[in-house]
Amino acid sequence: MAEKYFIETPFEAELKLGDGRAVRALGVFSWYTFAKVKLYSPSDQSKTIDLDLIIDTGSTYTWVKRTRLGSLGLKPTGRRMFKTIEGKLVEREIGEALMAKP
C-alpha cells in the first residue's frame, strides 16, 4: 500500500517554453509517495528484502543502493549513462531484481 509523507524540498529550475524563451522557476516540492515492495534475487527467490521506495511516475528504472542489492547476492550486469533532471550525464551500474507487493 502506498503512503504519503509531507517533505518540503526547495527547487530551482530553468524551464524552456515552446517559443524558445527560458523562465526561471522556484518552488517547493512537498509530497513523496512511497510503496512497500519486496525485492527478490532472480537466481534465488528465497533471498528477499523489504523496502519503502519513492514512486516516481517519470522514472523508467527503480533505484536501489548497491549495498541493498548486494545482500541479495546481486552483482552489476553492466553500466549505463543517464541524464539527470538537471541535464547532467552520470554513469551508473545496472542490474536486475524481481519486485512484488509484500
C-alpha positions in Angstrom: 0.0 0.0 0.0 1.3 3.5 -0.9 1.8 6.1 1.8 2.3 9.8 1.6 4.7 11.8 3.7 5.0 15.6 3.8 8.5 16.6 3.0 9.4 20.1 1.8 12.2 20.2 -0.8 13.0 23.6 -2.4 13.9 23.5 -6.0 15.0 25.9 -8.7 14.8 25.1 -12.4 15.0 26.8 -15.8 12.0 25.9 -18.0 12.2 26.2 -21.8 8.9 27.5 -23.3 7.6 26.4 -26.7 8.6 29.8 -28.2 12.2 29.4 -27.2 12.1 31.6 -24.1 13.6 30.4 -20.8 11.9 31.1 -17.5 13.3 30.5 -14.0 11.0 28.6 -11.7 11.3 28.4 -7.9 9.2 26.3 -5.7 8.8 23.6 -3.1 8.0 20.0 -3.9 6.0 19.0 -0.9 4.9 15.3 -1.4 6.5 12.0 -1.9 4.5 8.8 -2.3 6.1 5.6 -1.1 5.3 2.0 -1.9 6.2 -1.0 0.2 7.9 -3.6 -2.1 9.7 -6.9 -1.8 12.8 -7.4 -3.9 13.9 -10.9 -4.9 17.0 -12.4 -6.4 16.1 -13.8 -9.9 18.5 -16.7 -9.3 17.5 -17.5 -5.7 14.0 -16.3 -4.8 14.5 -17.3 -1.2 16.7 -14.2 -0.9 14.5 -11.1 -0.4 14.5 -7.6 1.1 11.6 -5.4 2.0 11.8 -1.7 1.0 9.9 1.5 1.1 10.5 3.1 -2.4 9.6 6.5 -3.7 7.1 6.3 -6.5 8.3 8.4 -9.5 6.0 8.2 -12.5 8.7 9.8 -14.6 11.3 7.2 -13.9 11.9 4.2 -16.1 14.1 2.4 -13.6 13.9 1.7 -9.9 16.9 3.0 -8.0 18.2 0.8 -5.1 21.5 1.2 -3.3 24.2 -1.3 -4.3 24.7 -2.5 -0.7 21.0 -3.5 -0.5 21.2 -5.4 -3.8 24.4 -7.0 -2.7 22.5 -8.5 0.3 20.5 -10.5 -2.3 23.7 -11.7 -3.9 23.2 -9.5 -7.0 26.1 -8.1 -9.0 26.0 -5.4 -11.7 25.4 -6.6 -15.2 26.7 -3.5 -16.9 27.0 0.3 -16.9 24.7 2.9 -18.5 24.6 6.6 -19.0 21.7 8.5 -17.5 20.6 12.1 -17.9 19.5 13.8 -14.6 16.7 16.2 -14.2 19.4 19.0 -14.1 20.6 17.8 -17.6 23.9 16.3 -16.2 25.1 12.9 -17.6 26.0 10.3 -15.0 27.2 6.8 -15.4 25.7 4.1 -13.1 25.9 0.4 -12.7 22.8 -1.6 -13.7 21.4 -5.0 -12.7 18.2 -6.8 -12.4 16.0 -7.9 -9.5 12.4 -9.1 -9.2 9.9 -6.9 -7.4 6.4 -7.6 -5.9 4.0 -6.4 -3.3 4.8 -7.9 0.1 
